[in-house]
Amino acid sequence: MSELRPHNKKAIIDRIPTVGGLHCETTALGVLLEHAGVELSEPMLFGLGSGLSFIYWDSKKQELPFLGGRVKPFALTQNLTTRLGLKLRTQETTSARKAWDQVRASIDEGIPVGLQLDSHDLDYFGSRVHFAGHVVAMYGYDDERAYLVDTAQQGSRVSTSLESLARARAARGPMSARHRSFTVEGPASCIDAEQLVPATISAITACAEEFLTPPISNVGNRGIRTAATRIRSLLDRVADPKRDLAVIGTLMERAGTGGALFRNLYRDFLTECLELLGGRPEAEFIMQGRQCFADSAQMWTSVAQLIERAGATENSQLLAEASEQLLDIAVIETSAMTALRSLNMPEPVQSIGLS
């Protein structure tokens, strides 16, 4: 159990895991869960939270179109804690003072806190792009700084000024929350394989269902096809193709996605599921889905590279190639999710081949 060392205006929780992961929300959630006695790999956290998705989002208020590969911020945490029967305590407020008092009280009690905020305002952050869906774990503070765990890319064990933290938590705009903070209470007993098997099957089938039946045409498998159409005109859509298409490609491949727009993480989750399920009949479906996502992951990396190269050269043919690859990805991932949605069916469905 972690211990707290209070000093006047300082409190630091000892023995907090401070090795950052690939993705911000799974990194923060991993810190909170390990402190609560639950140790799971980052791919397993992502998969149990039904984290995989796709969205193509563009509006007149945006400087750039957004290609996202996961569910909305905090949904992953809600999904996972519900699935594992953990107690998730969430607090939101419009008052910056109350928000800080809530976080400080938790740290003073020796409980690390997850925070959703805008990464743009954090002192240590490498990219000055506004993203209000960023998540960190906080494990301490003094009269000047907050001590956080972020992704490995951002430095893992980091700190930021209390002023910058307040600005980041107060940010408004797309994906923002009202000074959201959260803590997780561990289970009464250890989570074993017997509990994980039904949890993983539930997570996989729920994720597949959402992906295959999106409510609007820019989400899920329909969203990938929408993106295939829209990216052909990216050179005309952005103000500075060399700069802006590089940003789009970077956000897809290197901005906390684990590469390939989160497909690498989901592939690795399905690999762990195969080991967990052993010789159970469900393994056949998961093997099929895992191979599809291994293939689509390589293609997503290629799409990101084509978008970056199209910006650097202002060559629209490269965007046409990316568009064709996205159509192939839509077919592959529809095949994967159709198989995975069938986990509880008696016979495996056939893969949908490329046309």
N, C-alpha and C positions, 0 to 999 in steps of 0.2 A: 504493500500500500504506500502511495506517495505521501510525503510529509510536507508541511508548509513551514516556511521560515519567515515570520512577520518581523519587519523592522520599521518602526515609525510609519513612514509613507511608502513602504516597500513590502511586497509579498511575492515570493517565488515558489512554485510547486516543484519539488525535487523529483528526480527519476521519471520525468516525462519522456516518452519516446520522441526524439527530435530528428529522425531521419525522414526527410520529405519524400513524397512519392511523385508520380507523374502528373496527377490531376488534383486540383485544389480541394474539391469537396471530399474525395476519398482520402486525401491526406489528412484533412482536419478530422474527419469521421474516424479514421484509424487511430488518431491520437486519443480521442475521447473514449473509443471502445476499449483500447488496450488499457487505459487507466481504469476502466470499469471491469477489467478482467476478461475481455473478449479479444482474441487475437486471430485475425483473418487477413489473408493477402489482399493487396489492392485490387487485382482483378476480381476476386470473390466479392469484395465490398461493392464494386461497380455492378457486377452481375446480379447480386442479391437485391440491389436497389433498383433493378430493371432500368439501368441507366442509359441504355442505348436507344437512340432515336435518330431523326433527321429533321431539320427545318431549314427552309430557304426563306429569309425574311428581308423585305425591302420596302421602304416607304420614302416619301418626299423629305421627311425629317432626317433621314439617315445620310451620312456622307458616303457610306459604302454598303452594298448588300452584305448580308450575314449568312454564312453557311455553317450551321451548327449540327453536331453529331450526337447530342445527348438530350435527355429530358430537361425540363426547366430547373433552375437552381432550387435546391432544397427538397425537390420531389424525391430524389435519390435517397436522401437521409430519412425522409418520412416512410418511404417504401420499405427500406431495410429494417428500420427499428420496429415497424409494425409486423413484418414477416418473422423477425426473430423474437418477438414478444418483449422487446426492451422498452423502458419508459423514456420517452422523449419529452423534455420540458422546453417549450419555446416561449420566448418573450419578445414582444414588439411594442414600441412606443414612439410617439412623435417628439418626446422630450429628450434632448441630448443629456441633460443632467440625470434624469431617471435611468436612461439607458446605461450610463456609466456606473451609477450606483448598483444596478443589477449585476453587471459584470464583475465589479469589484467585490461585491458580497460573495459571489460564487468562488472567486479566486481566494478570498480570505478563508473560505471553508475548505480549501484544498481540492476544488473541483475545476478542471479546465473547461473552457467555454469555446464553443464554435461561434464565429461571427461572420455574417454576410455583409459585404461592403464593396466599395468601388476601389479597385486596385490602383487606379490612376494616382491616388493621393498618398499611397504608402511610400515612405522614404526610400526603402530598399528596392522598390520594384523596377525591373529592367526596362519595361515598355510603358510609355506614357500615353496609353490608350485607355479611354474610359470603358470600364467593364464592371457594372454594379452587381454582377452575379458571382463575384469572387468570394471564396470562403477560406478562412484561416482558423487555426486553433490558438487560443490565448492561454498562457500558463503563468503569467506573472506581470507585475508592474512595479514601477517606483514613481517618484514625484516628477519624472521627466519622460519616461519611456514605457511602452508596452512591449512585452516579450511574447513572440509568436512562433508558430510552426507553419511554414508554407511549403510549397513544392521544392523538390531538389533543384529544379531550374532556377528558383528564386533565392536559394541559399539555405533551405531547410530551417535551421534555427536562426531567427532574425529578430530585429527589433525596429520599432518606429516611434516617433515622438507621439505623445498623447494628443497634441494638436492635430497632427496628420491623421491619427486614428479617428478622432472626432469628425473631421471632414469626410473621411472615407465612409464612415457609418451613416452620415447625414445625407449622402449623395442621393439624388433623385434621377429618374430617367428609366430607360428600358432595363428590366430585370432587377430593379432595386427593391429593397424592403425597408420597413420602418425600424431602423436600428435593431435588426433581428439578431438575437443571440439564442443559443440553445445548449443544453447539456443532456447527457445520456446516462441513465442509471442501468447498471449491469444486471444480469439475470441472477436468480437465486442459486442456480447451479450451473455447472459448466455446459456450454453448448457442444454437443457431440455430433457424430456423423448421423445418428438416427434422427436428430432434429434437422440437420442440414439438408438431408435428401429431399424431404417434402418442401422445404423452403426454397431450394434451388429450382425444383420443378415448377413451383408456383411462380417464381420470379421469371423463369424462362418463358412460360406460356403467357403470362401477363404482358411481358415485353413484346412478344411476337404479335399478340392480338392488337395491341396499340399501334404497332408499326404497320400492320396490314389493313387496319380499319381507321385511318386518320379522319378527323372531323372536317378538315379543310385540305385543299389541294397542294399546299406548300409544306406539308408535314408527312413524315413516314415515307413509305415507298412511292406514294403519289408526289411527295415533295421532291424526291430525287429526279423524277421525270420533269417536274416544273423547273428545277435548277438546270437540267440539260437544255431546256429551251431558252432560259433567260441568260445563261452565261455567254451565249454566242454574241451578245451585244454589250459585253462588259466594257470594251474599249470606248464605246460611246456613252456609257452610263457614268463613268468616273471622271473626276476633274484632271487627275494626273495619273495616267496609266502606269508609268514606270513605278511610281511610289505606291499607288493604291492597290494594284494587282499583287504587288509583293506583300502588302499587308494581308490581303485576303488569303494568299497561299500560306503565309506564316501562321495565321490564326487557325487554319485547317490542320497544319502539320506539326507545329512546334509550340503552340500556345496552350500547354497543359492538356493536350488531347491524348498524349501517349503515342502520337503518330497515327496517320491514316484516319483522322477524325473519330477517334475512340474505337475503331475496329480492332486494333491490336489488343486493347484491353479486353474486349468482348471475346475475341478468339482465345485469349489466355484463360478467361473465365470458363469457357466451354471445355478447354483442355483439362482444367481442374475438376470440372463436373464429371468428365469421363473417368478420372481416377477415383472420384468419390462414389460413383454409381457401380463401378466394377462390371460384373457380368449381367447387370439388370437389363431387361428388354429396352428400357428407355435409352440406353447408350447408343443404340443404332440411329435414333433420331438426332442425338446430340453430335455424333460423329459426322453425320451429313451436314448439319448446320455449322459445325466447327470448320470443316473443309471449305465451305462456301465463304465464310468470313475470312479465312486465311487468304483466299483468292481476292475477295473484294478489298481487303486491306491494302494489298499491293497496288490495286487499281486506284484507290483513293489517294495514295501517295503520288501516283503518276498524274492524277488530275490536278493536285496542288502544284506540282512542278510545271505542268503545262500552263496553268494560269499565271504563275510567276514569269515564265519565259515569254508568254504572250505580252505581258506588261513591259518587260525589258526590251522586246523587239517591236512591239506594237503590231504583231502579226496575228490577224484574226483567224488564220487557218489553224493555229494552235488551240484557239478556243473551240473551233469546230471539232477538233480531235478530242478535246476534253468533254465536249457535249456527247459525242458518240460513246466515250467510255462511261459516262454517267448513265446512259441508257442501258449499257451492259451491266453496270453495277445494280441498277434497279431490278433487272431480271434475276441476277445472282442472289441478291438479298431477299427478294420475294420468295425465291426457292428456299433459302435458308430458314426464313421465318415461317413459311408454310410447314416445313418439316418440324420445326421446334414447337409450333402451336399444336402439333399432333402428338405430343408426348403422352397424353393419356388415352390415345386411340389404340386399338388392338393391332393394327397393321400400319407400317410406314407408308407415307405417300411418296409418289415418284417425284424426283427433282424436275424442275422446269428447265429445260435446256435453252442455251442461247439461240436466238433466231437468226 
